[in-house]
Amino acid sequence: MPSTSEHLSRQIAPLRRALLRRTRAHANLPDLPDAQVEALRVLVQGGSTTPGALATQLQVARSTVSNLLRAMIAAGLVERGAGENLRTARIAATPRAVDLLERYDAASERVLDDALAELSTADRRAIERAAPALGRLTAAIDRPDKQTG
């Protein structure tokens, strides 16, 4: 019998991909890379910021954020404020990006509600009880003192 860690590590990625795939299809959403979605979440929740601050929040290199922002600006998801270049300018999510995230979240909830309705009462209760613990697990994995490199 697999350990809890082994079972979780084998289930989380397929669950995430299935939810993303069904959510996109359900709401006819564009295929945004995960990195762009994460960046948009930071910008929508926290407001405008600098590329350096965004890199810190996402825990990625500034060059990675710079490349990410170029693609997002070209796609109309991020707008750049005043500044000499992309590194010093403030960036913000566009109204289109905010709308996409709101549509994604609403569709994701509907997809999950439909899937949960197909499960037994015992399974739904188990998932309900596990949800807060999964949040704490995410925080424990992502603690700064656990970071490498």
C-alpha positions in Angstrom: 0.0 0.0 0.0 1.4 3.4 -1.0 2.3 5.9 1.7 0.3 9.1 2.1 3.1 11.1 0.5 3.3 8.7 -2.5 -0.4 8.7 -2.9 -0.7 12.5 -2.8 2.2 13.1 -5.2 0.6 10.7 -7.7 -2.9 12.3 -7.4 -2.3 16.0 -7.2 -0.9 16.7 -10.7 -3.6 14.6 -12.5 -6.3 16.3 -10.4 -5.0 19.7 -11.2 -4.7 19.0 -14.9 -8.2 17.5 -15.1 -9.7 20.5 -13.3 -7.9 22.9 -15.5 -8.8 21.1 -18.7 -12.5 20.8 -17.7 -12.7 24.4 -16.4 -11.2 25.8 -19.7 -13.7 23.7 -21.7 -16.7 24.6 -19.5 -16.1 28.4 -19.8 -14.4 28.5 -23.2 -11.3 30.0 -21.6 -8.0 30.5 -23.4 -5.1 28.1 -22.6 -3.0 30.3 -20.3 0.2 28.8 -19.0 0.2 28.2 -15.2 3.0 30.8 -14.7 0.8 33.5 -16.3 -2.2 32.5 -14.1 0.0 32.6 -11.0 1.3 36.1 -12.0 -2.2 37.4 -12.7 -3.4 36.1 -9.3 -0.7 38.1 -7.6 -1.5 41.2 -9.6 -5.2 41.0 -9.2 -5.0 40.3 -5.4 -2.2 42.7 -4.6 -2.6 45.4 -7.2 0.1 46.9 -9.3 3.7 46.1 -8.5 7.2 46.1 -10.0 8.6 43.2 -11.9 11.2 42.6 -9.1 8.5 42.4 -6.4 6.5 40.1 -8.6 9.6 37.8 -9.0 10.0 37.8 -5.3 6.4 36.9 -4.7 6.4 34.1 -7.3 9.8 32.9 -6.1 11.3 33.0 -9.6 14.2 34.8 -11.2 13.7 38.3 -12.4 14.7 37.2 -15.9 11.9 34.7 -15.8 9.4 37.4 -14.8 10.7 39.7 -17.5 10.0 37.0 -20.2 6.7 36.2 -18.7 5.6 39.9 -18.7 6.6 40.4 -22.3 4.3 37.6 -23.3 1.5 38.8 -21.0 1.8 42.4 -22.3 1.6 41.1 -25.9 -1.5 39.1 -25.0 -3.2 42.1 -23.4 -3.2 40.6 -19.9 -0.8 43.1 -18.2 -0.2 46.8 -18.7 2.9 48.6 -18.0 3.0 51.9 -16.2 5.5 54.7 -16.4 9.2 53.7 -16.2 12.3 53.6 -18.3 12.1 49.9 -19.0 10.2 46.8 -18.0 12.3 46.3 -14.9 11.5 49.7 -13.3 7.9 50.2 -14.5 4.9 49.3 -12.4 2.8 46.5 -13.9 -0.9 45.7 -13.4 -3.5 43.2 -14.6 -5.7 44.5 -17.4 -9.5 44.5 -17.1 -9.5 41.5 -19.5 -7.2 39.6 -17.2 -9.4 40.3 -14.2 -12.4 39.1 -16.2 -10.6 35.9 -17.3 -9.6 35.1 -13.7 -13.2 35.7 -12.4 -14.6 33.5 -15.2 -12.0 30.8 -14.5 -12.8 30.8 -10.7 -16.5 30.6 -11.3 -16.2 27.8 -13.9 -13.8 25.9 -11.7 -16.2 26.0 -8.8 -19.0 24.7 -11.0 -16.8 21.9 -12.4 -15.8 20.9 -8.8 -19.5 21.2 -7.6 -20.6 18.9 -10.4 -17.8 16.4 -9.7 -18.4 16.4 -6.0 -22.1 15.8 -6.5 -21.1 12.5 -8.2 -19.2 11.3 -5.1 -20.6 9.5 -2.1 -21.5 11.5 1.0 -18.6 9.9 2.8 -16.2 11.0 0.0 -17.6 14.6 0.0 -17.2 14.8 3.7 -13.6 13.5 3.6 -12.7 16.1 1.0 -14.4 18.8 3.0 -12.4 17.8 6.1 -9.2 17.5 4.1 -9.4 20.9 2.3 -8.0 23.0 5.2 -5.2 20.5 5.8 -4.2 20.7 2.2 -3.9 24.4 2.5 -1.6 23.9 5.5 0.3 21.3 3.6 0.9 23.8 0.8 2.1 26.4 3.3 4.5 23.9 4.9 6.0 22.8 1.6 6.4 26.4 0.5 7.9 27.9 3.7 10.9 30.1 2.9 13.1 28.0 5.2 12.4 25.0 3.0 13.5 26.7 -0.2 16.7 25.5 -1.9 19.0 27.1 -4.3 
